[in-house]
């Protein structure tokens, strides 16, 4: 992976920093099939409600309470960010020492982009908490995986590779405020698999912040992962199967001597740390692993290119997932960094006509006005990798070379210009280097029962 460039340390601190963030407590409401998580930033209270209706088993039991406790620990970061105080008080929350260490990394690295954008130095001390009791036992039904599903390339490929090796796979979808995302539901319907749904109702005040509050990116995949574990325990699933590929471990930039990774909670580091937390929290925990950890996005895109029935319905444009339904698109915008990246990695495997149909007549590689955005993805500018879920510079360059070699891309001004600039910079990959992107690129935690489907060779 390419090494991100460094960013100077901040010279100005924000005027507002809160004094303390408190984990007040959580409660399980079995009748409502929900968990209520309560926090306090100085004098301001927050309550988040996580609902998993119809998930399966009783909400009464130590394994469910343990899973709810993990949701409570990870969801707090969404409210801490409003004031970024130096002190986090865990109150009377049961906690193990390895979980305290995990939280320190989760906050520091998961809020890396937030700290960079707000020019903050996050020196956080975790206090409070009480010793957790013995880990409760849990046993899921073998071959019964729960697959968090976002309707994009990665989770679709996971579903199609794993379905024949699983007994009763289900998709897992989280919505906000009780409003489903049509872009996810359309792709889920194309899979034909059952869906387990959960809802995050954020505290209304965090959606209408005070003028002095800070804002920024949080490690949302970590929160989704914890909710998926709760749903898995409720439904008797033996595994939560993520779809995070190799390049999610690549950072965007360096800030204050620390690598900043927009996709931290999709990274191998988070996955390994969270697996250790689960091992300590449960006796026989649900397995948690990223099925595509060893794969490049190019490998995933090649496989996805053969899944025709998903082509009209999948979405990876972030504007399809805007929290405000009035601003949410039902199609591809065709101009954002995510649209550009998806188009780039699919271009070696699908024709311009096919991609233009997918993008609703707005294929990014046919738009010369997006030349600069592609140049950034390819590392041809002094800007860092966009703070989006996009791949590594090296695989972007290989994708561009493979696309340029297609006869049906001859004469494309965007592709031609970018290929020439890569050649002039001496970074145009040789054709023989492309093969590396279609072999395993890193270790993974895929268990033996699913290893055959995850074999990239």
C-alpha positions as CSV (number, residue, x, y, z in Angstrom):
1,X,0.0,0.0,0.0
2,X,1.1,3.5,-0.7
3,X,2.4,5.6,2.2
4,X,0.1,8.7,2.9
5,X,1.7,12.1,3.1
6,X,2.1,14.0,6.4
7,X,0.0,17.0,7.4
8,X,1.3,19.8,9.6
9,X,0.2,19.9,13.2
10,X,-2.6,22.3,14.0
11,X,-1.8,25.8,15.0
12,X,-5.3,26.7,16.2
13,X,-7.4,24.8,18.7
14,X,-11.2,25.1,18.6
15,X,-12.7,27.5,21.1
16,X,-15.0,24.9,22.6
17,X,-13.9,21.7,24.4
18,X,-16.2,20.0,26.9
19,X,-14.9,18.9,30.3
20,X,-16.2,15.3,30.6
21,X,-18.1,12.6,28.7
22,X,-20.0,10.2,30.9
23,X,-21.4,6.7,30.1
24,X,-24.5,7.0,32.3
25,X,-25.8,3.5,31.6
26,X,-27.9,1.3,29.3
27,X,-31.1,-0.6,29.7
28,X,-32.7,-3.4,27.8
29,X,-36.4,-3.0,27.0
30,X,-37.6,-6.6,26.1
31,X,-41.1,-5.5,25.4
32,X,-39.9,-2.9,22.9
33,X,-37.1,-5.2,21.6
34,X,-34.6,-2.4,22.1
35,X,-31.6,-1.1,24.0
36,X,-31.5,2.4,25.4
37,X,-28.0,3.9,25.7
38,X,-27.6,7.0,27.9
39,X,-24.6,9.4,27.9
40,X,-23.9,12.9,29.2
41,X,-21.5,15.5,27.8
42,X,-21.0,17.9,30.7
43,X,-24.6,18.8,31.5
44,X,-26.2,17.7,28.3
45,X,-27.9,14.3,28.2
46,X,-28.1,12.0,25.2
47,X,-30.2,8.8,24.7
48,X,-29.7,6.6,21.7
49,X,-32.2,3.8,21.0
50,X,-31.2,0.6,19.1
51,X,-34.1,-1.6,18.1
52,X,-33.9,-5.1,16.6
53,X,-37.5,-6.2,16.1
54,X,-38.3,-9.8,15.5
55,X,-34.7,-10.9,15.8
56,X,-35.5,-14.2,17.4
57,X,-34.9,-15.3,20.9
58,X,-35.8,-13.8,24.2
59,X,-34.1,-10.5,25.2
60,X,-33.7,-11.9,28.7
61,X,-30.4,-13.6,29.3
62,X,-26.7,-12.9,30.1
63,X,-25.5,-13.2,26.5
64,X,-28.0,-10.6,25.2
65,X,-27.0,-8.3,28.1
66,X,-23.3,-8.7,27.2
67,X,-24.0,-7.9,23.6
68,X,-26.0,-4.8,24.5
69,X,-23.2,-3.7,26.8
70,X,-20.8,-3.8,23.8
71,X,-23.2,-1.7,21.7
72,X,-23.4,0.8,24.6
73,X,-19.6,1.1,24.7
74,X,-19.1,1.6,20.9
75,X,-22.1,3.8,20.2
76,X,-20.9,6.5,22.7
77,X,-18.4,7.9,20.2
78,X,-21.2,9.6,18.3
79,X,-21.9,11.9,21.2
80,X,-18.4,12.3,22.6
81,X,-17.5,14.1,19.3
82,X,-19.8,17.0,20.1
83,X,-17.3,18.3,22.7
84,X,-14.1,16.1,22.6
85,X,-13.4,16.4,26.3
86,X,-10.1,15.0,27.7
87,X,-11.9,12.8,30.2
88,X,-14.2,9.9,29.5
89,X,-15.9,8.5,32.6
90,X,-17.3,4.9,32.2
91,X,-19.4,5.4,35.3
92,X,-20.6,2.0,36.7
93,X,-20.3,0.2,33.3
94,X,-18.9,-3.3,33.7
95,X,-15.7,-3.5,31.7
96,X,-12.6,-5.7,31.2
97,X,-9.1,-4.2,31.0
98,X,-8.7,-5.3,27.4
99,X,-11.9,-3.5,26.6
100,X,-10.6,-0.4,28.2
101,X,-7.5,-0.6,26.0
102,X,-9.7,-1.3,23.0
103,X,-11.8,1.8,23.6
104,X,-8.7,3.9,23.8
105,X,-7.6,2.8,20.3
106,X,-11.2,2.9,19.0
107,X,-11.6,6.5,20.0
108,X,-8.1,7.7,19.0
109,X,-8.0,6.0,15.6
110,X,-11.7,6.0,14.9
111,X,-11.8,9.7,15.4
112,X,-8.6,10.3,13.5
113,X,-10.3,12.0,10.5
114,X,-12.5,14.0,12.9
115,X,-9.3,15.2,14.8
116,X,-7.6,16.1,11.5
117,X,-10.5,18.2,10.2
118,X,-11.1,19.9,13.6
119,X,-7.4,20.4,14.2
120,X,-7.6,18.6,17.5
121,X,-5.1,16.7,19.6
122,X,-7.1,13.8,21.3
123,X,-5.5,13.0,24.6
124,X,-8.3,11.0,26.2
125,X,-8.2,9.5,29.7
126,X,-10.7,6.7,30.5
127,X,-11.7,6.5,34.1
128,X,-14.5,4.7,36.0
129,X,-16.1,1.4,35.2
130,X,-16.3,-1.7,37.4
131,X,-15.0,-5.2,36.9
132,X,-17.1,-7.2,34.5
133,X,-18.4,-10.6,35.7
134,X,-17.7,-14.0,34.1
135,X,-18.2,-14.2,30.4
136,X,-21.6,-15.7,29.5
137,X,-21.7,-18.7,27.3
138,X,-23.1,-18.5,23.8
139,X,-23.6,-21.1,21.1
140,X,-24.9,-20.3,17.6
141,X,-26.2,-22.7,15.0
142,X,-23.4,-23.9,12.8
143,X,-23.4,-22.6,9.3
144,X,-25.9,-19.8,10.2
145,X,-24.2,-16.5,9.3
146,X,-25.5,-13.0,9.5
147,X,-24.1,-10.7,6.7
148,X,-24.2,-6.9,7.2
149,X,-25.3,-5.6,3.8
150,X,-24.9,-2.2,2.3
151,X,-26.0,-2.8,-1.3
152,X,-22.6,-2.2,-2.8
153,X,-20.0,-4.3,-4.6
154,X,-18.4,-5.8,-1.5
155,X,-21.4,-7.2,0.4
156,X,-23.0,-8.4,-2.8
157,X,-19.9,-10.5,-3.7
158,X,-19.7,-11.8,-0.1
159,X,-23.4,-12.9,-0.3
160,X,-22.9,-14.7,-3.6
161,X,-19.7,-16.5,-2.6
162,X,-20.9,-17.6,0.8
163,X,-24.5,-18.6,0.2
164,X,-23.8,-22.1,-1.0
165,X,-21.6,-22.9,2.0
166,X,-24.0,-21.6,4.6
167,X,-27.1,-23.4,6.0
168,X,-29.4,-20.4,6.5
169,X,-27.6,-17.1,5.7
170,X,-29.4,-13.8,6.4
171,X,-28.7,-10.2,5.5
172,X,-28.4,-7.6,8.2
173,X,-29.4,-4.0,7.5
174,X,-29.3,-1.0,9.8
175,X,-31.4,2.0,9.1
176,X,-31.7,5.4,10.9
177,X,-34.9,6.9,12.3
178,X,-37.0,4.1,11.0
179,X,-36.4,5.0,7.4
180,X,-35.1,2.3,5.1
181,X,-32.7,3.0,2.3
182,X,-34.2,2.0,-1.1
183,X,-30.7,1.6,-2.5
184,X,-30.0,-1.1,0.0
185,X,-33.4,-2.7,-0.1
186,X,-33.4,-3.1,-3.9
187,X,-30.1,-5.0,-3.9
188,X,-31.2,-7.1,-0.9
189,X,-34.4,-8.1,-2.8
190,X,-32.2,-9.2,-5.7
191,X,-30.4,-11.6,-3.4
192,X,-33.5,-13.4,-2.4
193,X,-32.2,-13.9,1.2
194,X,-34.1,-13.1,4.4
195,X,-33.3,-9.8,6.1
196,X,-32.8,-9.0,9.8
197,X,-33.3,-5.3,10.4
198,X,-32.2,-3.0,13.1
199,X,-32.7,0.7,13.7
200,X,-30.5,3.4,15.3
201,X,-32.5,6.3,16.6
202,X,-29.8,8.9,17.4
203,X,-30.6,11.4,20.0
204,X,-32.4,14.3,18.3
205,X,-30.1,16.9,19.7
206,X,-27.1,15.4,18.0
207,X,-28.9,15.9,14.7
208,X,-29.6,19.5,15.6
209,X,-26.3,20.5,17.3
210,X,-25.6,23.5,19.4
211,X,-23.6,26.1,17.5
212,X,-20.4,25.4,19.6
213,X,-20.5,21.7,19.2
214,X,-17.9,20.0,17.0
215,X,-18.8,17.6,14.2
216,X,-17.0,15.0,12.0
217,X,-16.6,11.4,11.0
218,X,-17.1,8.6,13.5
219,X,-16.2,4.9,13.2
220,X,-19.7,3.9,12.2
221,X,-18.8,0.4,10.9
222,X,-17.6,-0.3,14.5
223,X,-21.0,0.6,15.8
224,X,-22.8,-1.4,13.1
225,X,-20.6,-4.4,14.0
226,X,-21.6,-4.2,17.6
227,X,-25.3,-4.0,16.7
228,X,-24.8,-7.0,14.3
229,X,-23.3,-9.0,17.2
230,X,-26.4,-8.2,19.3
231,X,-28.7,-9.3,16.4
232,X,-26.6,-12.5,16.0
233,X,-27.0,-13.4,19.7
234,X,-30.7,-12.7,19.5
235,X,-31.1,-14.9,16.4
236,X,-28.8,-17.7,17.2
237,X,-26.3,-16.9,14.4
238,X,-22.8,-18.4,14.6
239,X,-21.0,-15.6,12.7
240,X,-21.2,-12.0,11.7
241,X,-19.6,-11.9,8.2
242,X,-18.2,-8.5,7.1
243,X,-17.2,-7.5,3.6
244,X,-14.1,-5.3,4.2
245,X,-11.4,-5.7,1.7
246,X,-7.6,-5.4,1.8
247,X,-7.4,-1.7,1.0
248,X,-9.6,-0.6,3.9
249,X,-6.4,-0.8,6.0
250,X,-4.7,1.9,4.0
251,X,-4.6,5.3,5.5
252,X,-5.5,8.7,4.0
253,X,-2.8,10.9,5.5
254,X,-0.6,11.4,8.5
255,X,-1.6,13.9,11.2
256,X,0.4,14.6,14.4
257,X,2.6,11.6,13.7
258,X,-0.5,9.2,13.5
259,X,-1.9,7.6,10.3
260,X,-5.4,8.8,9.7
261,X,-7.7,6.2,8.1
262,X,-11.2,7.1,7.1
263,X,-12.0,3.4,7.0
264,X,-10.4,2.5,10.4
265,X,-13.4,0.5,11.7
266,X,-13.3,-1.6,8.4
267,X,-9.5,-2.2,8.8
268,X,-7.7,-5.4,9.8
269,X,-6.5,-3.7,12.9
270,X,-10.1,-3.0,14.1
271,X,-11.2,-6.5,13.1
272,X,-8.5,-8.2,15.1
273,X,-9.0,-6.0,18.1
274,X,-12.8,-6.5,18.1
275,X,-12.3,-10.2,17.8
276,X,-10.2,-10.2,20.9
277,X,-12.9,-8.2,22.7
278,X,-15.6,-10.8,21.7
279,X,-13.4,-13.6,22.9
280,X,-13.2,-12.0,26.3
281,X,-16.9,-11.0,26.4
282,X,-18.4,-14.4,25.6
283,X,-17.6,-18.1,26.2
284,X,-18.0,-19.3,22.6
285,X,-18.7,-15.9,21.0
286,X,-20.3,-15.4,17.5
287,X,-17.4,-15.4,15.0
288,X,-16.6,-12.1,13.5
289,X,-14.5,-11.8,10.4
290,X,-14.2,-10.0,7.1
291,X,-14.8,-12.4,4.3
292,X,-12.9,-10.3,1.7
293,X,-10.0,-9.2,3.8
294,X,-7.4,-10.7,1.4
295,X,-9.0,-9.4,-1.7
296,X,-8.3,-6.2,-3.7
297,X,-11.2,-4.1,-4.9
298,X,-10.2,-5.1,-8.4
299,X,-10.7,-8.8,-7.6
300,X,-14.1,-7.9,-6.1
301,X,-15.1,-5.8,-9.1
302,X,-14.1,-8.6,-11.5
303,X,-16.4,-11.0,-9.7
304,X,-19.2,-8.5,-9.4
305,X,-19.0,-7.8,-13.1
306,X,-20.4,-11.3,-13.7
307,X,-23.4,-10.8,-11.4
308,X,-25.7,-9.3,-13.9
309,X,-28.9,-9.2,-11.9
310,X,-27.4,-6.8,-9.4
311,X,-26.1,-4.3,-12.0
312,X,-29.4,-2.3,-12.2
313,X,-29.9,-2.1,-8.5
314,X,-26.6,-1.8,-6.6
315,X,-25.5,1.6,-5.3
316,X,-22.2,2.8,-3.8
317,X,-22.8,6.5,-4.2
318,X,-22.8,8.1,-0.7
319,X,-25.5,10.5,-1.7
320,X,-27.9,7.5,-1.8
321,X,-27.4,7.2,2.0
322,X,-27.9,10.8,3.1
323,X,-29.4,10.9,6.6
324,X,-32.0,13.4,5.5
325,X,-34.5,11.6,3.2
326,X,-35.2,14.9,1.3
327,X,-31.5,14.9,0.2
328,X,-31.2,11.2,-0.5
329,X,-30.7,10.2,-4.2
330,X,-32.2,7.0,-5.6
331,X,-29.6,6.9,-8.4
332,X,-25.9,7.6,-8.9
333,X,-24.8,11.2,-8.8
334,X,-22.0,10.4,-11.2
335,X,-19.7,13.1,-9.9
336,X,-18.6,12.3,-6.3
337,X,-15.3,10.5,-5.4
338,X,-17.1,7.3,-4.7
339,X,-18.8,7.2,-8.1
340,X,-15.4,7.9,-9.7
341,X,-13.7,5.1,-7.8
342,X,-16.5,2.5,-8.5
343,X,-16.4,3.4,-12.2
344,X,-12.7,3.1,-12.3
345,X,-12.5,-0.4,-10.8
346,X,-15.3,-1.7,-12.9
347,X,-14.0,-0.2,-16.2
348,X,-11.5,-3.1,-16.8
349,X,-14.4,-5.6,-16.8
350,X,-17.5,-3.8,-18.2
351,X,-18.0,-1.9,-21.4
352,X,-18.6,1.9,-21.5
353,X,-22.1,1.1,-22.6
354,X,-22.7,-1.1,-19.7
355,X,-21.3,1.4,-17.2
356,X,-23.1,4.3,-18.7
357,X,-26.4,2.3,-18.2
358,X,-25.4,1.6,-14.6
359,X,-24.7,5.3,-13.9
360,X,-27.9,6.4,-15.6
361,X,-26.1,8.1,-18.5
362,X,-23.6,9.8,-16.2
363,X,-20.5,7.5,-16.3
364,X,-17.7,9.4,-14.6
365,X,-15.0,8.3,-17.1
366,X,-17.0,9.9,-19.9
367,X,-16.9,13.3,-18.1
368,X,-13.8,15.4,-18.7
369,X,-14.7,17.7,-15.8
370,X,-13.9,14.9,-13.4
371,X,-10.3,14.5,-14.6
372,X,-8.9,16.1,-11.5
373,X,-10.8,13.8,-9.2
374,X,-9.5,10.8,-11.0
375,X,-6.0,12.3,-10.8
376,X,-6.3,12.4,-7.0
377,X,-7.4,8.8,-6.8
378,X,-4.4,7.9,-8.9
379,X,-1.9,9.9,-6.7
380,X,-1.2,12.4,-9.4
381,X,-1.9,15.5,-7.2
382,X,-0.6,16.8,-3.9
383,X,-3.9,16.0,-2.3
384,X,-4.3,13.0,0.0
385,X,-6.6,10.1,-0.8
386,X,-10.2,11.3,-0.5
387,X,-11.9,10.7,2.9
388,X,-14.2,8.2,1.3
389,X,-14.4,4.4,1.1
390,X,-12.1,4.3,-1.9
391,X,-9.2,2.0,-2.6
392,X,-5.5,2.2,-2.6
393,X,-3.6,4.3,-5.1
394,X,-1.7,1.3,-6.6
395,X,-4.9,-0.6,-7.4
396,X,-6.4,2.5,-8.9
397,X,-3.4,2.8,-11.2
398,X,-3.7,-0.8,-12.2
399,X,-7.4,-0.4,-12.9
400,X,-6.7,2.6,-15.1
401,X,-4.1,0.7,-17.1
402,X,-6.4,-2.3,-17.6
403,X,-9.3,0.0,-18.7
404,X,-7.0,1.8,-21.1
405,X,-6.1,-1.5,-22.7
406,X,-9.7,-2.2,-23.7
407,X,-10.4,-1.5,-27.4
408,X,-13.7,0.1,-26.5
409,X,-11.9,2.7,-24.4
410,X,-9.8,3.9,-27.3
411,X,-10.2,7.6,-27.8
412,X,-11.6,8.2,-24.4
413,X,-10.1,11.6,-23.4
414,X,-10.2,11.1,-19.6
415,X,-8.6,7.6,-19.8
416,X,-6.1,8.7,-22.4
417,X,-5.0,11.8,-20.4
418,X,-4.7,9.9,-17.1
419,X,-2.7,7.1,-18.7
420,X,-0.3,9.7,-20.3
421,X,0.2,11.5,-17.0
422,X,0.9,8.2,-15.2
423,X,3.5,7.3,-17.8
424,X,5.1,10.8,-17.6
425,X,5.3,10.5,-13.9
426,X,6.9,7.0,-14.2
427,X,4.2,5.3,-12.2
428,X,2.1,3.6,-14.9
429,X,2.1,-0.1,-13.8
430,X,3.5,-2.6,-16.2
431,X,0.8,-5.0,-17.5
432,X,2.4,-8.0,-15.7
433,X,2.0,-6.4,-12.3
434,X,-1.8,-6.5,-12.6
435,X,-1.8,-10.2,-11.6
436,X,-0.8,-9.4,-8.0
437,X,-4.2,-7.7,-7.5
438,X,-6.0,-11.0,-8.2
439,X,-4.2,-13.0,-5.6
440,X,-4.5,-12.9,-1.8
441,X,-2.9,-9.7,-0.5
442,X,-3.0,-10.3,3.2
443,X,-3.9,-12.8,5.9
444,X,-7.5,-13.2,7.0
445,X,-9.6,-14.6,9.8
446,X,-12.0,-16.6,7.6
447,X,-12.7,-19.9,9.4
448,X,-12.2,-23.3,7.8
449,X,-15.9,-23.9,7.0
450,X,-15.9,-20.9,4.6
451,X,-12.3,-21.0,3.5
452,X,-13.0,-22.6,0.1
453,X,-15.2,-19.7,-1.0
454,X,-12.6,-17.1,0.1
455,X,-9.8,-18.8,-1.8
456,X,-8.7,-16.1,-4.3
457,X,-6.5,-18.4,-6.3
